[in-house]
Amino acid sequence: MYTCTLADILPAMPRQARIDAPGALHHVIARGLERRPIFSDERDRRDFLERLEKAFRETRTPCYAWALLPNHLHLLLETGDRPVGRVMQSVLTGYALAFNRRHDRAGHLFQNRFKSVLCERETYFLELVRYIHLNPLRAGLARTMAALDRHPWSGHAVILGNREAPFQAADAVLARFGRRAAEARQRYRAFIEDGVSGGRRLDLSGGGLVRSLGGWESVIEARRGGERQAYDERILGSGDFVERVLKEAGEREPERGRLRRAGWTSEKILEHAAKSAGIRVSDLRGSGRTEAQSRGRALASLWLVEGLGESGASAARRLSLTKAAVRKAIDRAHALGTRFSI
C-alpha cells in the first residue's frame, strides 16, 4: 500500500453516497480487481446466480437484465424493499468469500466498490436492456445472434423463453413489446438485433452529463447554445432528471475540480507524484519499468484523471503512455489502496 495518499494534498473527501429510493432504476456494474476473472467456471456462475435469486426474492428486487462476463458483470435492477447498495454488497461479499475458499485464494476479488448508476427510466430502460444483453455477443462469448439466443449467462435467452432465471422480471420487459408473448418476443428479438450494427454505447456504461448527452461534442455544442445541464456521475439522464433526483435526495450538484480550485495544476501533480515515489518527474515520462516508476505513474494517472478531471488521452500525453496504460495505472493505484472520491 502506498504511504502517500490524497490526504497529503487535500482534506479527506468522502465517497459520494449512493442515491436510491423505492422503485429507482439502477445499472449495476461490478469488475474484477485489476480486470482479473471473477468467474472461473460454470460452478462459479451458478453459485452467483443462486445468490442473486435468493437476495432478490427476499428483498423483492426486480431484475430486468443481466450478463455475466469473465471479469465483470452487468445488472439492471429496480430498488425493492432494501437499498440496492445493501443488496449487492451482501451478494458480492458472500460470493467473493465463497470464490476464495473454492479456489484457495485470498484478498479482494472485486475492484473497489461496485458502480451503481441511477437511470432515467423511460429514456434508458430498453436501451439498457439491449446494451446489457448484447455484452456476451460483443465480448465474443456468443458468436452469433442465434448463439446469443441460447447463451446461458445473460438474461436475453430468458426473455426469449430459452432459459430460466427465477429472479428475472422477463415479463415486464416483454410487456413493452406487445400483449401476446410470441409476438412480444419476436419484436424484442428484432430490437436487440438492431443494436448490433449500432456499435458500443459508451454513454450507457455509466452516468454523468457526457454520457447522457452522447459525448464531449454534444456537451460542447450544448454549451455553445447556452444550454446548461446538471451533472452527476451517479445519474444517467437529462439535466432536469439529475436536478430533480438531487433535489429529492437533498443534495447539491457535486463540485468538480477541487484540486484545481485548491491551486493544483497538472505540473504540480506530476511533481508531487514523482516526489511521493522517490523519483524525478522525468522518470514518470521515461520508458523505465522500475517499481518506483510504476508507483509514480499510478499516482500521477489517478490524480490527473480523477483529481483534476483530465481525460485519459490528456494524461497519456503528459506521461508518454497509451490510454490503455493510463487505465491500467489507475486500476493499480486503486488496488494498492490509493483512492480518490469526487
N, C-alpha and C positions, 0 to 999 in steps of 0.2 A: 504493500500500500504506500502511496506517495506520502511523504512527510509534509508536503506543501499542498494546501487546499485553497479554495477561493475565499476562505475566511481571511487569508492573508491580504486579499485585495479589497473586499467589501465586507460589511457586517453580514452575518448569516441571513440568507434569503430562503425561507421555507418553500418546499414544493407546493405548487398550487393544489388546492383541494379539488377533488373530482366534483363536477356538477351533476346532480342527479335529482330525480323526482319520480314518483309512481307514473308509469306509462311512458317515460322517456325512452327514446330510441338510441342505442349505442352501437358503434362499430368498435369491437374489441380486437386488439392485435397483441399477441404475446410472441416474443422472439427468443431463440436460444442464445445463451451467453456466447459472445464472440462469433455469432452466426453458426454455432455448433448445433448438431441434431438434437431435437427434443423427443423424437420418436425413432427408435431403433428397429422396431419390427411390428408386426400386426398385434402382438400381445400388448405392447405399449399403447397402441391406438385404441384397442378395445377397452383397455383399462381407463384411458382418458374419457372415452365416450360414456362409459358406465358412471364415472364420477359426475360428468355433466348431467346425465339423465337424473341421477339421484338429487343433485343440488337444485336443478331447475324444477323438478317435481315438488320438492319440499318448500321452495320459495315462490312457486308459481311464476317463474321467469320464462316468458315466451322467447323462443329462439327461432328466427326466421331463415337464417342462412348460416352455413359453417363450412370450413375447409381446413383440413389438417395437411400441412406441408412438412417436409423433413425437418426444417429448422425454425418454423414459425406456424402460427395458426390465426385464423380469422373467425369471428363470430358476429352475428347481427342480433342483438338482444334488446328486449324491452324490460324495463325495470318492473319487477313484481312486488312481492311482499318485503323484499330486502334490497338495499342498495346494490347495484351491480358490482361495485368495488369490493364489497364484503363477500359476495357470492364467488367472484372469480378468485379472490385471494385464497379462499378456503379450497377451491378446486385445484388451483395451481400449486399451492403449498403441499396438499396431500399427494398430488401426483408426483411432484418433484421428490418427495421423501421416498415414495414407493419406487420411483425410477432409480434413485441412487442405491437403494437396497438391492434391487433386482440386478443392476449392472455393476455392483461393487464399486461405486464411485462416491466421491464426497464433494461438497461445495455447491455453489449456486448452479442451477440448471437454466434459469431464465435470465434474460438481460434486463437488469433494473426492474422496476415495476411495469406491469403491462400498460399498454396505451388504451384509453377508453375515450372515444370522441362522441360527444352528444350531437345527433344529426337532426336536421330539419326533415320531418317525416315525409310530407307529401312531395317534396322536391327530390329527395335522395333515396327513398325506400327501395324502389325497384332497381335503381341504378346500383345500389349497394348489393342487393341480392345477386344481380348479374356479375358485378365485379368480383364478389367473393366466390361465386360458383364457377367462374372461369379461371380461377387461380390454378387448379391442377392442370388444365389444358395449357396455360401459358408457361407453367413450370416443366412441361414435358412429362408429367406423371400420367396423363391421358393423351394419347397421340392424336385422336380424332374426336369429333363431337359424339360419334357413336360410342366410343370408349368412355367418354365423359358421362354419357347417359347411364352407364352402369358402374362408374367409379365408386368404390365403397367408402372413400374417406372425404366425401363432401355431401352437402345437402341436396345437390342437384338431382341425383338419382332418386332420392327420397320423394321429392316433389313429383317426379315422373312416375312414381309407384314401383320403381325397380329395386329399391332397397327400403329398409325400415330403420327408423330412428325415433323412438317414442318421445323424445324430448323436443322434436322439431315441430313447429306450428306450420306444417306444409299447407294445410287447408286455407290459412289466412293469406298465403301468397297466391294460391290458385284462385281465390275469390276475386282477385284483381284482374283476372283474365277471362272470367266467364262463370256462369252458374253451373253448367254441366261439366263434370270432371274431365271427360275425354276431350272436349273442346278447349277447356281451360289449359289442359296440359299441352295440347298442340300449340296454342298461342304462346304459352310460357316458353316452350322449347324454341320456337321461332325467335322470340325476344332475346333469349340467351345467345342463340347463334348469330343474331345480328350484331352482337357486341364483339364478336371475334375480329372482324375486319377493322374495328374502331381503334385497335391498339390498347396499350395500357392506359388506364385512367388514373394518373398520378394524383389528381385532385381528390380522389376517393380514399387515398391511403391515410388521410389524417385531416385534422381540422384547420381552421385559420383562413384568413382573408385570401391569401394567394391561392390556396387550393380551391376555395369556394368559387372564386371568380375565374379560375382556369389558368392561372399562371401570372408571372410578373407583367407580361404585356397587357393583360386585361386590367391589372391594377393600375399601371401607368396610364392607360387610356382613360380609366375611370377618373383618375386624379386630374388629368388634363381637362376633363369635362366638368370639373368642380364637384365630383361626386365623392362623398365621404362614407366610409364603411367602418362599422365596428369590427374589431379584430380580437380573436381569442383562439389559441391553438387547440383548446379543448372542445371547440364547437365547429361543426360543419354546417354552414347555412348562410343566408343573406345577412346583410348588416342589421336589418330590422330584427331578424330572428336572434342574432347574437345579443343585441341590446335588450330584447325582451327577456331572454334567458338570464342574462346577468342581473337585470333588474329584479326578476323574481327570486334569484339566488342571493340578492342583497350584496352584489359585488359591483365594483367598477371595472371598466376595461383595464386589463393588466398593463403595467408600464413596460416599455421596451427600451433597450439600450441603456440600462442603468450604468453599465461600465463606462459608456461614452459620457454620460452626464456627470460621472464622477471624475472625468478628466483622463480616462484611459483611452489610448489610441492603439491601433494595430501594432505600431512600432514598440510602444511601451509594453504591450502584451508579449511580444516576441522577446524583449529583453528580460521580462520577469520569468517567462517560461525557461529561457536559457539559464538564468541565474538559479532557478529552482532545481534544474537538472545538473547544475555544476559544469556547464559548458558555455561556449561563446555563441552569439547569435548566428554567426557564420556557420557554426556546426549544425544548426537547425536546417539550413538550406543545403548542406553538403550531401554527399552520397554515402557517408559512413553509416554503419549499422550497429554501432555500439549500444549497449543498454541505456547509457545516459542520453544518447541522441534519440533513441526511440521514446524514452520517457519525456524528453523535452518536446518532441514533435506531438506527442499525445496531448500534453498540457496546452501547447500552443493551438493545436487544432480545436480542442474543446472550447478554449476561451475565445478564440476568434469567431467560431461559428455560433456557439450557444451563449457566449457572453456579450460579444459586440454585435451579433446578428449578421455577420458576413455570410455570404453564400459559400458553399463548399468549393466552388470554382475559384472564388477570390482567395480563400485560404490556401488552396492548392498552388496558386500562382505565387503567393508570398513564401511558401515553404518549398517551392520547386518539387511538388509532389503531384500525383494524379488525384482526381476527385475520389476515386476508389480508395486510395491510400489514406486520404483525409478521413473518410468514413471509418476505415479500419482503425485509425489512430484514436478517433473519438470513442469507438467501442472499447478500445483498450483502456483508455482513461477511465471510463465508467466502470469497467470490470475490475480495475485495480483500486477503486474507491474514491476517485476524484469526480465529484458530481457537481452539477450546476443546475439550478432551477430558476425558471423565469415566471 
